[in-house]
Amino acid sequence: MATDIISYISRDLRSPEGGFYSAEDADSLPSNDSKVKKEGAFYTWTASQLDELLEDNSELFKFHLGVEGDGNCDPRHDIQGELKGQNILYTAHTLEKTAQKFGVALEKTREIIDNSLALLKEYRDKERPRPHLDDKILTSWNGLMISGLSKAVEILDENRDMSSTALKLAEDSASFIRENLYDERTGELRRSYRKGAGPVGQADDYAFLIQGLLDLYEASGKEQYATWAIRLQEKQDELFYDKEDGGYFASAPDEHILVRMKDAQDGAEPSAVSVTLHNLYRLAHFAEDRHAEYGANAESILRTNSQLLNHAPFALATMVGAAMSANKGYRQFILIGDPKSPQTREFIQKIRTKFIPNRVLIYLDPNNPPAELSKLNGTLNELIKRTETDAKPNIRICENFTCSAPINSVEELKID
């Protein structure tokens, strides 16, 4: 599923310059000669349409992808009745179960499904007009996209081609924002791009992009993303931090705004202040010399939202998750070695197989040490001084700013 999503956003939602568009409309014309748009018209199918197009492979395909004769859309969630009789394709049964039911070899089943999907796509692209594309490029949503793609780099680590594709897409999006929506002189972000940069950035633009850049640094090992995230946090603190009462405002300073709000509740997106809380905890371990400053700002977020946290924590799920990770204690994994070395790759793969929500991964290439990051991280600076350029790959695990002895092999690396 992850690879399919990456293929979709790369094909249909990516601008030629590398930024990601906002969305495609949910409704569209069912056919080239239709006059009225319908919800889901581009992506849904009736059972009879599939029978006609797929012929002998139809029954196997319909079983695998949950197709029903009367449609598989719950009428309780289709108030207008636009999806009556329509089917949303989803994996209802595994390939193994599908192969077993129809007495077909597993690889043959996979081939039938893949070929059928390709045939449907060809028909759809020819016979159905595409939904309208909202081609605004939003800084905040691209930040979320960078995060998702960076996580995909790790999850798809064994699929090197798709992992590399995800990394390139994430880096291209970051480059687009830096070139078109970021002012190197002032350090400020713009909110959107369409034939030019739009209005000033808001708190979610900073929070989501900082999160994305930290994720991208951990996925790529490129220092520039971590240092940019640190600079953006400085600017977010300058523009949005409430120096009197603590916490962060949602909007930038503006004489036309009478009341600057602080909204911590999650909605369709995580709240900017909750993502900021998580960012501050992580940054305190990337730039540990600023640990006290970041920690104080994080504490102010929890303090200003304490009443809501106590009475309705489910409304602040992102904030609760960030606080739980901090309470457990963050661990720095400082990976020392040439990133292209097979041994270094083994360490990375081992770390990526584990779900470690309180992890901070820092790269130290002895031949190209992170000069800027080390200025803000005393532990990293000391390790650089003590590491020979020809040092064999090893890893240090640090908690509460105390590091373990070097771990020199993947077999020695134990992650609880």
N, C-alpha and C positions, 0 to 999 in steps of 0.2 A: 504494500500500500504506500509506504514512504517513497519508493522509487516512482510509483505512478504519480504521486503528488508533485514530486520534483520535475518530472517530465511535463506535467500540465503547466506549472507556473513558468517553466523555462520556455515553453512553446507559446503560451497564450497570454501571459501576464507580464512579460518582461519587455521593457523598452529596448530599442537598439543600443542605447547608451549604457544599459545595465541596471537602471532603476526598475522597481516593480510598480506596475499600475495598481489602482485601488481595487477594482472588482469588475465582474461581468454581471449584468442584470439577471435577475431570476426569471423574468418573462421574455419571450421572443415569439416571432411568427412561426407557427408549426410547419409551414412550407413556403416555397417561393411565391405561390399565388395567394397566400392567406392575407387577410386584411386586419385581423384581430390578434393581438399578442396573447399568449397563454403562459401561465406559470409552468416552468419546467419543460417547455416544449422542445428545447434543444437536446435535453439529456434523457428524457423518459421514452418508454416504448410500450406498446401493447403486445400482448402475447401473439396476436395474429400477425402483426408486423414482423416479429421475430421468426414465426413459422415460415412466412413467405420469403424472407431474406436468407435464413440459415438452412432451410430445407431439412435434410437428414440429421444435421447436427443440432437442430433446434431443441429437442427434448433434453439432451445432455446440458446444453448451455443454460436453459431455463432453470433446471434443477440446481446447477452450481451457483447461479446468480439470483436465486430467490424470486423468479418470475411466476406470477399467478394469473390465471385466466381472467379474473375480475380486477386485476391490478393489486399491487401490494402497498398502496398508500392508505394509511389509516384515515378514514373519513373524519375522525375527531380532530385531526390536524389539518384538514383540508376543508375549511369552512365554506369556501366559494365553490367547491366541487370541481375545480379545474384539473385535478389529478385523478378523477374517477376513471377507472379502467386502465390507468397508466402504471408502469412499473419503473421503480428506481433500481438500477442494477447494483447489487451488493453481494459480497461473498457469503452466501447462505450456508454452503457446505464446502468442506475442504476438498482439495483435488483428490485426496486419497479416498474419501467417501464417495465422491462423484464417480471416480474410476471403478470402484467396487460395485456400485449400484448398476452401472451400465456394462460391466464386464469388459472394460477397455484398459489397456496398459496405461500406467501413470503418465509416461512421457507423451503418449498419444493423446491423452486427455488434455494435458497442458497445451499441446499443439492445436487441438480443436478450439480450446478457449481463446488462445492468442489469435488464431486466424479469424475466428468469429468476431472478436472485438475489432480487429483491423478492418474487416468487411463492413461492420456497422459504422465505424468512424468514417470510412470512405463514403458510404451512402449519406451519412448525416452531413458531412461537409459539403456534399454536392447538392443535396435536396433541401436542407434546412438553413435558413439565414442565421448567422451567429447572433447571440445576444449583444446588446449594446455594451461597449467597453467604456468604463469610467477610467479615463487615462490620466487622472491626476496621480502624481507620485508623492505620497505622504512620508515625511521623515519618520514619524512614529511607527507606521505600519512597516516601513522598510526595516526599521530597527527590530521589530518582531520577526520579520522574515529572515534577517541575518541570524538571529538567535536560533530559529527553527532549522535553518540550513546548517548552522554550525553544529547543532546537536545531531543532525543527520550524518555529518562527516564522521562523527564518532560511532553512531549506531551502525552505519553501513561500512565500517572499517574493513571488513573482509571483502566487500564488493568495491575494489579499488577504483574502477571506472566511475561508478556512481558517486562514490565518496569524493573523488576528485572533481566531478561535476558540481556537486553541492558546494564544495569549497570555493570553486571559481565563481559560482553564482553569488555567494555571500560576499566575496571580496569585490566583485564588480558592483554590487549594490552599495557597499561601503565607499568605494571610489566615487560612484555617482554622487552620493550625498556630499562627500568632501569637496568635490569639484563644483557642485551646483547649489548646494543648500547650506554651506558652511563658510563663514568669513574667517579666514586665517588670522586676520589682523585683530578683530575684536573677540574671536572665539565664540561668536553667536551662531545659532542655527536659524534657518527659515523653516516654515512649517510645511510648505507644499511646493510642487513644481508642475507647471503646465505652460509651456512656451515662455518660460522664465520663472524665477523664484517668486513665491507668494509671501504671505504675511510672516511676522516674527514667530519664532518657535515658542511653544508652550511647554509646560512641565513634562507632559508625556513624550514629547519629541526628545527631550534630553534623557529622560529615564529609560525609555525603550532602546534608544540608540546606544547609550552607555552599556546597558545589559548585553545588547547584540555584539558590541565591540569586545567586551570581556569574554563572551562565548567564542567569538572569532579568534581572539588571541589564543585561547586554550586549544582550539581546533587546528590552528595554523602554526603556532609558535612564533609569529611575527610581532616583534616588540612594538611596532608602530601602532597597533590596535590598542594595546594596553595603555600606552602613553597618551593616545588621543582620548581614551575614556577618562583618564585622570584629569586632563585639561577640561573636558566637558563637565565633569563633576564640579570643578572649580567654578565654572560659569553658571551651572545650575544653582550652586550655593549662593553665588552673588546675586542672581536674578530672582530666585524663588524662595530662599530660606527666610523664615520669619525670625528676625533677630531679637524681637521682643518676647514672643511667646513660644518660639520653637515650632518645629514642623515645617512643611513646605506648602506654599500656595500653588494652586493649579495653573494660574495665569501669570503672564509676565507683567511687570509694572506698566501701567497705562493710565493716563489722567482721565480717560473716558470711562474707566471701570470704577464704580463707586465702592464696591465690596469685593475684595479678592477672596475667593472661596478655597477651602481645604476639603477635598473629597477623597476619603480613603476607601470607600466601598467599591468592590469589584462589580463590574457589569459584564457586557459582552467582551470587554477587554479587562485585563488586570488594572487596578488603580495605579496611577503614576507614583503616588507616595509610597505604596507598598513595594513596587519595583525599586524605587529609590532606596528603601530600607535594605533590601537585599543587595543592591549595588554597593551601599556604604559598608556593609559587613565584608563583602568580597574585596573591595578596594583597600580596606584596612589591613589586608594580608598581602595584596600586591604591592601597595605603597605603605609598608608597615610603619615607617617613620611618622606617618600622619594618623596612626591608629587612634590616638586620643581625640583628635578633631573629628574623624569619621564616627568614632564611637559616641561622642557627645551628640552629634546630629542625629544619629540613629536612635539614641535614647530619647531624644526630644520627640521623635515621631511616635514612639510607643507611649510616651507620657501624654501627648495631646490627643491620642486616640484610645486611652486606657478605658474610658467608660464604655465605648462601643465594643472594644475587645472583650470586656467582661460580660456584657449583656447580649451581644449578637456576634460572636466570633465567626459564625458561618458567613457573615456579610463581608468579612475581611480575610478570606481564605489565603490570599497571597501574602498578606502581612503575617498571619499566623505561621505559615510555612517558613517565612524568612526568620521569624523569631525563634522557631524551633531549631532551625539549623544553627543559629548563633548560640542558643542555649546548649546544644550538644557540643559546640566548639568546632571551629574551622581547622582543617588540616592543610598545610602547604605541602604539596608534592613538588620538590625542586629536582627537576630532571637534568642531570649533567651529562653532556655528550653531544657529538655531532648528530643533528636530527636525521641525517641520511644514513647513519650507521644501522645495520641490521639489529644490533643489540639495543640501540635506543628505540627502534621501532617495536621491539619486543616489549620493552617497558611500557610504551604508549598503549600498545594493544592490551596488555594486562590491565592497565588502569581503566581503559575504556570498556572492559567487560563488566565492570562493577558500577552499580548505582551508588554514587557518593555525593549526596546533595550538599554536603558541607566541604567540598573539595575546592582547593585553589591550586591549579597546575601552573608552575613557573618553569620556563625553559632557560637553561644556561649552556650555551654552545661555547666551549673553551676557546675556539678559534674566532668567535664573533660574539663576545659577551654582551649582554643587554646594558649598554652604557647609561641610558637615560633612566631605566627602571632601577638600576642599582643605586642611583643617587637618592632614591626614596625608600630604599629597602636595605637596612643595615646588614641583615642576615645574608642577603644575596651578595652584597658588596664584599663581605668577608669571605664567602665561598669563592668568589672570583679571584681574590688575592691568593687563595690557597690552592687553586686548581691549576694544574699544569695543562698546557695546550694539547698534549698528547694523552691526557687522562682517559682511562677506559670508562665507558658509560656506567653511570651509577645513579642512584636516586637517594635523596634525603627526605624524610618525612618529619615535618616540624609542627609541633603543637605548643601553643602558648609561648611561641618564639624560642622554643628549645628543640633542637634538631637531633634526629637519630644519627647513629653511625652510618657510614655509607652502605647502601645495599647494592651489592655488585652483580646480582643475577636475578632473573625473573623468578627463579625458584625460591629465592630468599624473601621476595616481596610478598608479605602477607597483609591483605586488606580486609579488615573486619567490617 
